[in-house]
Amino acid sequence: MSSSSTGPLYARIAALAIVLVFFQIGVVSEVPVFGVSADLSPLLVAFVGLLCGSMTGAVAGFAIGLLVDLALFQTLGLTSLIFTLIGFWCGRLRELRDPQGALMPVLLGAGVSGASLVGYSLMEFMLGVDAPVSLDLLRQILLGVVVNTIVALPMWVLVRRSLIGALPDDPRRRRRRRAYTTGGLSPLSKA
């Protein structure tokens, strides 16, 4: 992929990330469902990785994680580390298996949400943040996974529609084959 073809893709990802992170902080975090708020940023990273590949997913994960850490005044780099891993592994899933199932965004959303919530909780615990570890934390993680699983399908549609024109394997960007112009019958057709 050349640098001229990645420019519009990265610009779209950056614009989508800025809008979604600030929408999540300003609007979504104020509307709890089942006592927890939806977390759009790991879903965004996962779907960018699934659509664009491992390297783009890792770069987007790092940048989106850093943006989240800066916007929420959290431990700098913690969310970036988790999102970089999420973006890379979702991109590897695309490169190795190329999943096409209709339930793939929902299953990936559940897995990524669980990995993000558990990973962030473990990292905060290892860094020594004073937070109680109890069954309430487990309940919050499970409810967070359920809420993000519900939000995963609309988020998939939003990310896919936002990036569709600049994706690396976009069928609209493939070159058309030239017509067979020898003047005779095509060698593929038999009379």
Secondary structure, DSSP 8 states (H G I E B T S, - for coil): --HHHHHHHHHHHHHHHHHHHHHHHHTGGGS-BTTB---HHHHHHHHHHHHH-HHHHHHHHHHHHHHHHHHHT--TTHHHHHHHHHHHHHHHHHHHT----TTHHHHHHHHHHHHHHHHHHHHHHHTT-----SHHHHHHHHHHHHHHHHHHHHHHHHHHHHHTTT-TT-GGGS-------SSS--TT---
